Amino acid sequence: MSTFDPKIVAFCCDQSGYVAADMAGALKLNFPKNVEIVRVPCAGRIETIYLLKALEKGADGVLIFACYEENCQFLRGNLRARGRLSYAHRMLEKIGLEKERLEICHLATNSGVRLAEALQRKSEQLKKLGPNPAKI
């Protein structure tokens, strides 16, 4: 029997998530096998279509790593990201996909361990959900 290793796309804010991912790499922390890091200038720049396209193109799950609300360099970027995630959740429910496939995680720049733990937790959650039925 083959083991299912979920593919995770991690959108990382340049001001927090990407720095934390870099720290996790420097600390040689274990990531799940199939993680694709996508660096974005701000989580608020991630349009809903990018979240859905990631699932359509083969991701089993998507994580957005954003700044804490009070620490966003662009003031409201993480709030915009959360709103778009909420909209994407409603769209997924309408087409019969689990909204748990999309998630946001707030981090500080020194949160490499927390980022690695979030990816591991998401991987375990996706293993229980199974492969994304919507990928083409």
C-alpha positions in Angstrom: 0.0 0.0 0.0 1.4 3.4 -0.9 1.5 6.1 1.7 -0.2 9.4 1.0 2.1 12.4 1.4 -0.2 15.5 1.1 1.1 18.4 -1.0 0.9 21.7 0.9 1.3 25.1 -0.6 2.5 27.6 2.0 2.0 31.3 1.1 4.5 33.1 3.4 4.4 36.8 4.1 7.8 38.4 3.4 7.6 40.2 6.8 6.9 37.1 9.0 6.2 33.7 7.4 9.1 33.8 5.0 11.6 34.8 7.7 10.2 32.1 10.0 10.5 29.5 7.2 14.1 30.6 6.7 14.8 30.2 10.4 13.1 26.7 10.3 15.5 25.7 7.5 18.5 27.1 9.3 17.6 25.1 12.4 17.2 22.0 10.2 13.6 21.4 11.5 11.6 18.7 9.9 9.1 19.7 7.3 6.6 17.4 5.6 8.0 16.2 2.3 5.7 17.9 -0.1 5.7 21.6 1.0 6.0 24.4 -1.6 6.9 27.7 -0.1 5.5 30.7 -2.0 7.0 34.1 -0.9 4.6 37.0 -1.1 5.2 40.7 -0.2 2.2 40.7 2.2 -0.5 38.1 3.1 -3.0 40.7 2.0 -1.7 40.4 -1.6 -3.0 36.8 -1.8 -6.1 36.9 -3.9 -8.8 34.3 -3.3 -8.2 32.9 -6.8 -4.6 32.0 -5.9 -5.9 29.9 -2.9 -8.3 28.1 -5.1 -5.9 27.7 -8.0 -3.4 26.0 -5.7 -6.0 23.4 -4.8 -7.0 23.0 -8.5 -3.4 22.6 -9.6 -2.6 19.7 -7.2 -2.3 21.0 -3.6 -4.1 18.9 -1.0 -4.0 21.9 1.4 -2.9 25.5 1.6 -1.5 27.5 4.6 -1.1 31.2 4.7 1.6 32.4 7.1 0.8 36.0 8.0 1.9 38.6 10.6 -0.1 39.0 13.8 -2.9 41.6 13.4 -1.1 44.3 15.3 2.2 43.7 13.5 1.3 44.0 9.9 3.7 46.4 8.1 0.9 47.2 5.7 -1.5 47.7 8.6 -4.4 45.6 7.3 -2.9 43.0 5.0 -3.5 40.1 7.3 -7.1 41.2 7.9 -7.6 41.2 4.1 -6.0 37.7 3.9 -8.4 36.5 6.6 -11.4 37.9 4.8 -10.3 36.3 1.5 -9.8 33.0 3.3 -13.3 33.2 4.7 -14.7 33.8 1.3 -12.7 30.8 -0.1 -14.0 28.6 2.7 -17.6 29.5 1.7 -16.8 28.7 -2.0 -15.3 25.3 -1.0 -18.3 24.4 1.0 -20.6 25.2 -1.9 -18.6 22.8 -4.2 -18.4 20.1 -1.6 -14.7 20.4 -0.5 -13.6 20.5 3.1 -12.8 24.1 4.2 -10.1 22.6 6.4 -7.9 22.4 3.3 -7.3 26.2 3.6 -5.9 27.8 6.8 -4.2 30.9 8.1 -1.5 30.9 10.7 -0.2 34.1 12.4 3.5 34.2 13.1 6.3 36.4 14.3 9.7 36.4 12.4 11.3 34.3 15.1 8.6 31.5 14.9 10.5 28.9 12.9 9.6 26.1 15.3 5.9 27.2 15.2 5.9 27.2 11.4 7.4 23.7 11.2 4.8 22.5 13.8 1.9 24.1 11.8 3.1 22.4 8.6 3.4 19.0 10.4 -0.1 19.4 12.0 -1.6 20.4 8.6 0.1 17.4 6.9 -1.4 15.0 9.6 -4.8 16.7 9.2 -4.7 16.3 5.4 -3.7 12.6 5.6 -7.0 12.0 7.5 -8.9 14.0 4.9 -7.3 12.1 2.0 -6.2 13.4 -1.4 -7.8 16.5 -2.8 -10.5 15.3 -5.2 -10.6 18.6 -7.0 -7.1 18.6 -8.4 -6.7 18.3 -12.2 
